[in-house]
């Protein structure tokens, strides 16, 4: 336990733990709150925008632009061209083994690639996921405001490990899945979280972080490469 010198509360010089210091500050900040008051009793003003009124094409174009700003590769394709776009992406990447989640449309599956199917009863091991060349998934939502892709472990997405361990993630986002603002996304996800309790993953570009010298390091906690196909 880290020891700090307490300099408030009329007790200068008394040594206490960091935990006690934090709790003391919380009590001091909330000392004037009536004991019978509950958080839900106090209305919170929510004056932020809850819906993006921009035209649909503008919302989708902004989403594509901001996803690309995170160093993801973005392509916009038509529905009829989607299977070919997936096959070409796998060919460019040199994919030989591709992880496939439950519920992925059969028409999306590329030829000439070994498919590693993950299921409820027969799940791929972490070693198999890590040793694969990539994963192909759909998504739950795209958020134009932040360039974020949302996965909710639903159809064509699979469990969270599928998109964390492979080094390459090819994600299909349909235009109708793109919302304008973060509050819109949370509203759509409310039932998934409260009703079904599924895990939610927010993806803003490939996995990356910076060390203490601000050197960018990729692939620390997820795929090193993210490629997105936005389908009209």
Buried (B, 14 or more C-beta within 10 A) or exposed (E): EEEEEBEEEEEEEEEBEEEBBEEBEEEEEEEEEEEEEEEEEEEEEEEEEEEBEBEEEEBBBBBBEBBBEBEBBBBBBEEEBBBEBBBBBBEEBEBEBBBBBBEBEEEBBBEEBEEBBBEEEEBBEEEBBEBBBBBBBBBBBBBBBBBBBBBBBBEBBBBBBBBBBBBBBBBBBBBEBBBBBBBBBBEBBEEBEEEEEBEBBEBBBBBBEEEEEEEEEBBEEBBBBBBBBBBB
